[in-house]
Amino acid sequence: MVVEALHGGADHISAEEIYEQVRDRYPYANISTVYRTLELLKELGLVTEVELGDGRVRYHPAERGRHHHLVCQKCGIILDLPENAISNLEDVLFHEYGFQADLRHLAIFGLCTECRN
């Protein structure tokens, strides 16, 4: 049911939102089971997680592809950013700083065009 909830939406979903969907079908569900299942899916590389500035970690099926987000800190708009937009960053961090970054799902915070004006 957790996997179905992940795949059911077109957008990123929080553990709490998944729990609501699971509980609707199975009233005896426990949110800790949802968290454990998401952690296992993350360890297996089947789901990615990102925090988009609202205090909630959100999940996304890994099979839908890698992408990143630009999050406006003023109006809250979230723009999708293709993976290739930051592809050189991983190499720069590794070669220049010796840091192996995990950039599978990244949120970059700032101001959108509308809010800068």
DSSP file (Angstrom, degrees, kcal/mol; ACC not computed):
  #  RESIDUE AA STRUCTURE BP1 BP2  ACC     N-H-->O    O-->H-N    N-H-->O    O-->H-N    TCO  KAPPA ALPHA  PHI   PSI    X-CA   Y-CA   Z-CA
    1    1 A M     >        0   0    0      0, 0.0     4,-2.1     0, 0.0     5,-0.1   0.000 360.0 360.0 360.0 -33.0    0.0    0.0    0.0
    2    2 A V  H  >  +     0   0    0      2,-0.2     4,-2.2     1,-0.2     5,-0.1   0.932 360.0  47.1 -65.4 -45.1    2.9    2.3    0.7
    3    3 A V  H  > S+     0   0    0      1,-0.2     4,-2.2     2,-0.2     5,-0.2   0.899 110.6  52.6 -63.5 -40.9    4.3    1.7   -2.8
    4    4 A E  H  > S+     0   0    0      1,-0.2     4,-1.6     2,-0.2    -1,-0.2   0.903 109.0  49.8 -61.3 -41.0    0.9    2.2   -4.3
    5    5 A A  H  X S+     0   0    0     -4,-2.1     4,-0.9     2,-0.2    -1,-0.2   0.896 109.5  51.7 -65.3 -39.9    0.6    5.6   -2.6
    6    6 A L  H  < S+     0   0    0     -4,-2.2     3,-0.3     1,-0.2    -2,-0.2   0.910 116.9  38.9 -61.1 -42.5    4.0    6.6   -3.9
    7    7 A H  H  < S+     0   0    0     -4,-2.2    -1,-0.2     1,-0.2    -2,-0.2   0.674 103.6  72.2 -82.7 -17.8    3.1    5.7   -7.4
    8    8 A G  H  < S+     0   0    0     -4,-1.6     2,-0.2    -5,-0.2    -1,-0.2   0.806  90.1  63.4 -71.0 -30.6   -0.5    7.1   -7.2
    9    9 A G  S  < S-     0   0    0     -4,-0.9     4,-0.1    -3,-0.3     0, 0.0  -0.599  70.5-142.1 -97.5 158.0    0.4   10.7   -7.1
   10   10 A A  S    S+     0   0    0     -2,-0.2     2,-0.2     2,-0.1    -1,-0.1   0.572  85.2  47.8 -88.6 -11.1    2.1   12.8   -9.8
   11   11 A D  S    S-     0   0    0      1,-0.1    -2,-0.2    49,-0.0     2,-0.1  -0.500 102.1 -66.9-120.3-174.1    4.1   14.8   -7.3
   12   12 A H        -     0   0    0     -2,-0.2     2,-0.4    48,-0.1    48,-0.2  -0.474  50.4-156.2 -75.2 149.4    6.3   14.2   -4.2
   13   13 A I  E     -A   59   0A   0     46,-1.9    46,-3.1    -2,-0.1     2,-0.1  -0.973   7.6-131.6-134.7 142.9    4.5   12.8   -1.2
   14   14 A S  E  >  -A   58   0A   0     -2,-0.4     4,-2.2    44,-0.2     5,-0.2  -0.461  28.4-112.2 -88.6 163.7    5.2   12.9    2.6
   15   15 A A  H  > S+     0   0    0     42,-0.6     4,-2.7     1,-0.2     5,-0.1   0.870 119.6  54.8 -60.9 -36.6    5.1   10.0    4.9
   16   16 A E  H  > S+     0   0    0      2,-0.2     4,-2.1     1,-0.2    -1,-0.2   0.896 107.8  48.1 -65.5 -40.2    2.1   11.5    6.6
   17   17 A E  H  > S+     0   0    0      2,-0.2     4,-1.7     1,-0.2    -2,-0.2   0.887 112.4  49.3 -67.7 -38.2    0.2   11.8    3.3
   18   18 A I  H  X S+     0   0    0     -4,-2.2     4,-2.6     1,-0.2    -2,-0.2   0.934 108.9  53.4 -63.2 -45.3    1.1    8.1    2.5
   19   19 A Y  H  X S+     0   0    0     -4,-2.7     4,-3.2     1,-0.2     5,-0.2   0.895 105.7  53.3 -57.6 -42.7   -0.1    7.1    6.0
   20   20 A E  H  X S+     0   0    0     -4,-2.1     4,-1.6     1,-0.2    -1,-0.2   0.910 111.2  46.1 -59.4 -42.8   -3.5    8.8    5.4
   21   21 A Q  H  X S+     0   0    0     -4,-1.7     4,-1.0     2,-0.2    -2,-0.2   0.909 115.1  46.1 -67.0 -42.4   -3.9    6.8    2.2
   22   22 A V  H >X S+     0   0    0     -4,-2.6     4,-2.7     1,-0.2     3,-0.8   0.932 111.0  52.7 -65.6 -45.4   -2.9    3.6    3.8
   23   23 A R  H 3< S+     0   0    0     -4,-3.2    -1,-0.2     1,-0.3    -2,-0.2   0.829 101.6  60.7 -61.5 -33.2   -5.1    4.2    6.8
   24   24 A D  H 3< S+     0   0    0     -4,-1.6    -1,-0.3    -5,-0.2    -2,-0.2   0.860 116.3  32.5 -61.3 -34.2   -8.1    4.8    4.6
   25   25 A R  H << S+     0   0    0     -4,-1.0    -2,-0.2    -3,-0.8    -1,-0.2   0.770 134.6  26.8 -91.9 -30.0   -7.7    1.2    3.2
   26   26 A Y    ><  -     0   0    0     -4,-2.7     3,-2.1    -5,-0.1    -1,-0.3  -0.808  66.0-168.9-137.9  92.3   -6.4   -0.4    6.4
   27   27 A P  T 3  S+     0   0    0      0, 0.0    -4,-0.1     0, 0.0    -1,-0.1   0.663  84.5  62.0 -60.1 -18.2   -7.5    1.3    9.6
   28   28 A Y  T 3  S+     0   0    0      2,-0.1    -5,-0.1    -5,-0.0     0, 0.0   0.363  77.1 125.9 -90.3   6.2   -5.0   -0.6   11.8
   29   29 A A    <   -     0   0    0     -3,-2.1     2,-0.4    -7,-0.1     3,-0.0  -0.242  50.3-144.9 -64.2 153.8   -2.0    0.8    9.9
   30   30 A N    >>  -     0   0    0      1,-0.1     4,-1.2     0, 0.0     3,-0.9  -0.968  13.3-135.8-123.8 137.3    0.7    2.5   12.0
   31   31 A I  H 3> S+     0   0    0     -2,-0.4     4,-2.4     1,-0.3     5,-0.2   0.818 105.0  63.0 -63.6 -29.2    2.7    5.4   10.8
   32   32 A S  H 3> S+     0   0    0      1,-0.2     4,-2.4     2,-0.2    -1,-0.3   0.850  99.8  54.4 -64.4 -31.2    5.9    3.8   12.1
   33   33 A T  H <> S+     0   0    0     -3,-0.9     4,-2.4     2,-0.2    -1,-0.2   0.888 106.8  51.1 -66.0 -38.8    5.4    1.0    9.6
   34   34 A V  H  X S+     0   0    0     -4,-1.2     4,-2.5     2,-0.2    -2,-0.2   0.936 111.3  47.4 -62.8 -46.7    5.2    3.7    6.8
   35   35 A Y  H  X S+     0   0    0     -4,-2.4     4,-2.3     1,-0.2    -2,-0.2   0.910 112.8  48.5 -62.5 -42.5    8.4    5.2    8.0
   36   36 A R  H  X S+     0   0    0     -4,-2.4     4,-2.2     2,-0.2    -1,-0.2   0.900 112.1  49.5 -64.5 -39.8   10.2    1.8    8.2
   37   37 A T  H  X S+     0   0    0     -4,-2.4     4,-2.6     2,-0.2    -2,-0.2   0.915 111.2  48.7 -65.6 -43.3    8.9    0.9    4.7
   38   38 A L  H  X S+     0   0    0     -4,-2.5     4,-2.2     2,-0.2    -2,-0.2   0.890 110.4  51.8 -63.4 -39.3   10.1    4.2    3.2
   39   39 A E  H  X S+     0   0    0     -4,-2.3     4,-2.4     2,-0.2    -2,-0.2   0.913 111.0  47.5 -63.9 -42.4   13.5    3.7    4.8
   40   40 A L  H  X S+     0   0    0     -4,-2.2     4,-2.0     2,-0.2    -2,-0.2   0.923 111.5  50.1 -63.9 -44.6   13.8    0.2    3.3
   41   41 A L  H  <>S+     0   0    0     -4,-2.6     5,-2.8     1,-0.2     6,-0.9   0.866 111.1  50.2 -61.6 -36.5   12.7    1.5   -0.1
   42   42 A K  H ><5S+     0   0    0     -4,-2.2     3,-1.3     4,-0.2    -2,-0.2   0.925 109.4  50.0 -67.0 -45.0   15.4    4.2    0.2
   43   43 A E  H 3<5S+     0   0    0     -4,-2.4    -2,-0.2     1,-0.3    -1,-0.2   0.842 110.1  51.6 -61.3 -34.0   18.1    1.7    1.2
   44   44 A L  T 3<5S-     0   0    0     -4,-2.0    -1,-0.3    -5,-0.2    -2,-0.2   0.501 115.9-117.3 -81.1  -4.4   17.1   -0.4   -1.9
   45   45 A G  T < 5S+     0   0    0     -3,-1.3    -3,-0.2    -4,-0.3    -2,-0.1   0.701  83.7 117.4  76.9  20.1   17.4    2.6   -4.1
   46   46 A L  S   <S+     0   0    0     -5,-2.8    16,-2.0    -6,-0.2    17,-0.5   0.576  73.6  32.6 -95.5 -11.3   13.7    2.5   -5.0
   47   47 A V  E     -B   61   0A   0     -6,-0.9     2,-0.3    14,-0.3    -2,-0.2  -0.995  64.5-154.0-144.2 147.1   12.8    5.9   -3.6
   48   48 A T  E     -B   60   0A   0     12,-2.8    12,-2.0    -2,-0.3     2,-0.3  -0.840  12.8-148.7-115.8 159.7   14.5    9.2   -3.2
   49   49 A E  E     +B   59   0A   0     -2,-0.3     2,-0.3    10,-0.2    10,-0.2  -0.945  15.8 173.7-130.0 152.0   13.7   11.9   -0.5
   50   50 A V  E     -B   58   0A   0      8,-2.3     8,-3.2    -2,-0.3     2,-0.6  -0.988  26.3-137.2-152.9 147.7   14.0   15.6   -0.5
   51   51 A E  E     -B   57   0A   0     -2,-0.3     6,-0.2     6,-0.2    56,-0.1  -0.953  15.3-168.7-108.8 120.0   13.0   18.4    1.9
   52   52 A L        -     0   0    0      4,-0.8    -1,-0.1    -2,-0.6     5,-0.1   0.096  54.5 -88.3-101.6  21.9   11.4   21.3    0.0
   53   53 A G  S    S+     0   0    0      3,-0.1     4,-0.1    54,-0.0    -2,-0.0   0.448 106.3  98.0  94.0  -0.5   11.4   23.9    2.7
   54   54 A D  S    S-     0   0    0      2,-0.3     3,-0.1    22,-0.0    -3,-0.0   0.311  99.5-105.1-103.1   9.2    8.1   23.2    4.4
   55   55 A G  S    S+     0   0    0      1,-0.2     2,-0.4     0, 0.0    -4,-0.0   0.437  89.2 105.0  86.1  -1.1    9.6   21.0    7.2
   56   56 A R        -     0   0    0    -42,-0.0    -4,-0.8   -41,-0.0     2,-0.4  -0.929  67.9-131.5-115.7 136.5    8.4   17.7    5.7
   57   57 A V  E     - B   0  51A   0     -2,-0.4   -42,-0.6    -6,-0.2     2,-0.3  -0.706  28.6-157.1 -79.4 134.6   10.6   15.2    3.9
   58   58 A R  E     -AB  14  50A   0     -8,-3.2    -8,-2.3    -2,-0.4     2,-0.3  -0.868   1.0-143.0-117.3 151.5    8.9   14.2    0.7
   59   59 A Y  E     -AB  13  49A   0    -46,-3.1   -46,-1.9    -2,-0.3   -10,-0.2  -0.800  13.2-175.0-118.3 154.3    9.4   11.0   -1.3
   60   60 A H  E     - B   0  48A   0    -12,-2.0   -12,-2.8    -2,-0.3     2,-0.1  -0.985  35.6-106.0-149.0 130.4    9.6   10.2   -5.0
   61   61 A P  E >   - B   0  47A   0      0, 0.0     3,-1.7     0, 0.0   -14,-0.3  -0.413  25.9-140.1 -60.2 128.3    9.8    6.9   -6.8
   62   62 A A  G >  S+     0   0    0    -16,-2.0     3,-1.8     1,-0.3   -15,-0.2   0.794  97.1  68.7 -61.3 -29.1   13.4    6.6   -8.2
   63   63 A E  G 3  S+     0   0    0    -17,-0.5    -1,-0.3     1,-0.3     3,-0.1   0.675  84.3  71.0 -67.6 -15.3   12.1    5.0  -11.4
   64   64 A R  G <  S-     0   0    0     -3,-1.7    -1,-0.3     1,-0.2    -2,-0.2   0.473 113.8-104.4 -79.6  -0.1   10.6    8.4  -12.4
   65   65 A G    <   -     0   0    0     -3,-1.8     2,-0.4    -4,-0.1    -1,-0.2  -0.007  34.2 -69.7  99.6 158.1   14.0    9.7  -12.9
   66   66 A R        +     0   0    0     -3,-0.1    17,-0.7    39,-0.0     2,-0.3  -0.690  60.0 145.7 -86.9 135.5   16.5   11.9  -11.2
   67   67 A H  E     -C   82   0B   0     37,-0.6    39,-0.5    -2,-0.4     2,-0.2  -0.955  31.0-138.0-157.8 171.6   15.7   15.6  -11.1
   68   68 A H  E     -C   81   0B   0     13,-3.1    13,-3.2    -2,-0.3     2,-0.4  -0.744  14.4-126.3-131.8 176.4   16.2   18.6   -8.8
   69   69 A H  E     -Cd  80 107B   0     37,-2.6    39,-3.0    11,-0.3     2,-0.5  -0.975   3.8-151.2-134.7 142.0   14.2   21.5   -7.5
   70   70 A L  E     -Cd  79 108B   0      9,-2.8     9,-2.7    -2,-0.4     2,-0.5  -0.967  24.8-165.1-105.2 121.9   14.5   25.3   -7.4
   71   71 A V  E     -Cd  78 109B   0     37,-3.0    39,-2.1    -2,-0.5     2,-0.5  -0.939  14.0-139.4-117.4 119.6   12.5   26.5   -4.4
   72   72 A C  E  >  - d   0 110B   0      5,-2.5     4,-1.1    -2,-0.5    39,-0.2  -0.641   6.2-155.5 -77.4 125.5   11.6   30.2   -4.0
   73   73 A Q  T  4 S+     0   0    0     37,-3.5    -1,-0.1    -2,-0.5    38,-0.1   0.581  89.0  45.2 -77.9  -9.7   11.9   31.1   -0.3
   74   74 A K  T  4 S+     0   0    0     36,-0.4    -1,-0.1     3,-0.1    37,-0.1   0.889 128.7  15.6 -98.0 -54.9    9.5   34.0   -0.7
   75   75 A C  T  4 S-     0   0    0      2,-0.1    -2,-0.1    37,-0.0    36,-0.1   0.637  93.6-126.7 -98.7 -15.4    6.5   32.7   -2.6
   76   76 A G     <  +     0   0    0     -4,-1.1    -3,-0.1     1,-0.3   -22,-0.0   0.466  49.9 156.7  87.5   1.1    7.1   28.9   -2.3
   77   77 A I        -     0   0    0     -6,-0.1    -5,-2.5     1,-0.1     2,-0.5  -0.320  29.6-150.3 -61.0 143.4    7.0   28.1   -6.0
   78   78 A I  E     -C   71   0B   0     -7,-0.2     2,-0.4    -9,-0.0    -7,-0.2  -0.977  10.7-168.7-121.3 121.7    8.9   24.9   -6.9
   79   79 A L  E     -C   70   0B   0     -9,-2.7    -9,-2.8    -2,-0.5     2,-0.2  -0.914  22.0-124.4-110.0 134.0   10.4   24.5  -10.3
   80   80 A D  E     -C   69   0B   0     -2,-0.4   -11,-0.3   -11,-0.2   -13,-0.0  -0.557  22.6-160.8 -75.6 140.9   11.8   21.2  -11.6
   81   81 A L  E     -C   68   0B   0    -13,-3.2   -13,-3.1    -2,-0.2     5,-0.1  -0.991  19.9-120.4-124.3 124.4   15.4   21.3  -12.7
   82   82 A P  E >   -C   67   0B   0      0, 0.0     3,-1.7     0, 0.0     4,-0.3  -0.273  24.0-115.7 -65.8 153.3   16.8   18.5  -14.9
   83   83 A E  G >  S+     0   0    0    -17,-0.7     3,-1.7     1,-0.3     4,-0.2   0.856 111.5  62.8 -56.3 -39.7   19.6   16.4  -13.7
   84   84 A N  G >  S+     0   0    0      1,-0.3     3,-0.7     2,-0.2     4,-0.3   0.659  85.2  76.7 -66.4 -13.6   22.0   17.7  -16.3
   85   85 A A  G <  S+     0   0    0     -3,-1.7    -1,-0.3     1,-0.2    -2,-0.2   0.769 111.0  24.4 -67.3 -24.5   21.8   21.2  -15.0
   86   86 A I  G X> S+     0   0    0     -3,-1.7     3,-1.1    -4,-0.3     4,-0.8   0.149  85.6 118.4-123.6  19.4   24.1   20.3  -12.1
   87   87 A S  H <> S+     0   0    0     -3,-0.7     4,-0.7     1,-0.3     3,-0.3   0.828  76.1  52.3 -59.1 -34.4   26.0   17.4  -13.6
   88   88 A N  H 3> S+     0   0    0     -4,-0.3     4,-2.5     1,-0.2    -1,-0.3   0.751  94.7  72.3 -73.2 -22.8   29.4   19.1  -13.3
   89   89 A L  H <> S+     0   0    0     -3,-1.1     4,-2.7     1,-0.2     5,-0.2   0.898  93.1  53.5 -60.6 -42.3   28.8   19.9   -9.7
   90   90 A E  H  X S+     0   0    0     -4,-0.8     4,-1.7    -3,-0.3    11,-0.3   0.917 111.7  45.7 -58.9 -44.8   29.4   16.3   -8.6
   91   91 A D  H  X S+     0   0    0     -4,-0.7     4,-3.0     2,-0.2     5,-0.4   0.909 112.2  50.4 -65.7 -43.2   32.7   16.2  -10.4
   92   92 A V  H  X>S+     0   0    0     -4,-2.5     4,-2.4     1,-0.2     5,-0.6   0.926 110.4  49.6 -62.2 -45.2   33.9   19.6   -9.1
   93   93 A L  H  X5S+     0   0    0     -4,-2.7     6,-2.3    -5,-0.2     4,-1.0   0.881 116.3  42.9 -62.6 -37.2   33.1   18.5   -5.5
   94   94 A F  H  X5S+     0   0    0     -4,-1.7     4,-1.3     4,-0.2    -2,-0.2   0.952 120.9  36.9 -73.9 -50.3   34.9   15.3   -5.9
   95   95 A H  H  <5S+     0   0    0     -4,-3.0    -3,-0.2     1,-0.2    -2,-0.2   0.852 126.5  34.5 -75.5 -35.3   38.0   16.5   -7.8
   96   96 A E  H  <5S+     0   0    0     -4,-2.4    -3,-0.2    -5,-0.4    -1,-0.2   0.752 135.2  20.6 -92.7 -24.4   38.5   19.8   -6.0
   97   97 A Y  H  <<S-     0   0    0     -4,-1.0    -3,-0.2    -5,-0.6    -2,-0.2   0.455  93.0-123.3-123.1  -4.7   37.4   19.0   -2.5
   98   98 A G     <  +     0   0    0     -4,-1.3     2,-0.5    -6,-0.2    -4,-0.2   0.775  66.2 138.9  66.1  24.9   37.6   15.2   -2.3
   99   99 A F        -     0   0    0     -6,-2.3     2,-1.0    -7,-0.1    -1,-0.2  -0.905  47.3-151.4-110.1 121.8   34.0   15.1   -1.4
  100  100 A Q        -     0   0    0     -2,-0.5     2,-0.2    -3,-0.1    -9,-0.1  -0.791  24.6-159.9 -92.8 101.5   31.7   12.4   -2.9
  101  101 A A        -     0   0    0     -2,-1.0     2,-0.9   -11,-0.3    -7,-0.1  -0.505  18.5-137.5 -85.7 147.3   28.3   14.1   -2.9
  102  102 A D        +     0   0    0     -2,-0.2     3,-0.3     1,-0.1    -1,-0.0  -0.859  34.2 163.3-101.7  95.8   25.0   12.3   -3.1
  103  103 A L        +     0   0    0     -2,-0.9     3,-0.3     1,-0.2    -1,-0.1  -0.177  29.3 121.4-109.0  39.0   23.1   14.5   -5.6
  104  104 A R  S    S+     0   0    0      1,-0.3   -37,-0.6   -38,-0.1     2,-0.3   0.837  88.4   9.6 -70.5 -31.8   20.3   12.2   -6.5
  105  105 A H  S    S+     0   0    0     -3,-0.3     2,-0.4   -39,-0.1    -1,-0.3  -0.856  81.0 175.4-153.8 108.5   17.5   14.5   -5.4
  106  106 A L        -     0   0    0    -39,-0.5   -37,-2.6    -2,-0.3     2,-0.5  -0.919  21.2-155.8-127.7 141.2   18.4   18.1   -4.5
  107  107 A A  E     -d   69   0B   0     -2,-0.4     2,-0.5   -39,-0.2   -37,-0.2  -0.974  11.2-163.6-113.9 129.2   16.5   21.2   -3.5
  108  108 A I  E     -d   70   0B   0    -39,-3.0   -37,-3.0    -2,-0.5     2,-0.3  -0.961  11.3-149.9-114.7 124.1   18.1   24.6   -4.1
  109  109 A F  E     +d   71   0B   0     -2,-0.5     2,-0.3   -39,-0.2   -37,-0.2  -0.705  40.7 100.3 -99.5 144.1   16.7   27.6   -2.3
  110  110 A G  E     -d   72   0B   0    -39,-2.1   -37,-3.5    -2,-0.3     2,-0.4  -0.890  68.1 -53.1 179.4-149.0   16.6   31.1   -3.5
  111  111 A L        -     0   0    0     -2,-0.3   -39,-0.1   -39,-0.2   -40,-0.0  -0.970  42.5-133.9-122.7 134.4   14.3   33.7   -5.1
  112  112 A C     >  -     0   0    0     -2,-0.4     4,-1.6     1,-0.1     5,-0.2  -0.223  36.1 -96.2 -75.2 172.1   12.3   33.3   -8.3
  113  113 A T  H  > S+     0   0    0      1,-0.2     4,-0.9     2,-0.2     3,-0.2   0.894 123.1  50.6 -57.1 -44.2   12.2   35.9  -11.1
  114  114 A E  H >4 S+     0   0    0      1,-0.2     3,-0.5     2,-0.2    -1,-0.2   0.903 111.6  46.4 -63.6 -42.4    8.9   37.4   -9.8
  115  115 A C  H 34 S+     0   0    0      1,-0.2    -1,-0.2     2,-0.2    -2,-0.2   0.719 105.8  59.4 -77.4 -20.4   10.1   37.7   -6.2
  116  116 A R  H 3<        0   0    0     -4,-1.6    -1,-0.2     1,-0.2    -2,-0.2   0.731 360.0 360.0 -76.0 -22.0   13.4   39.3   -7.1
  117  117 A N    <<        0   0    0     -4,-0.9    -1,-0.2    -3,-0.5    -2,-0.2   0.442 360.0 360.0 -90.5 360.0   11.6   42.2   -8.9
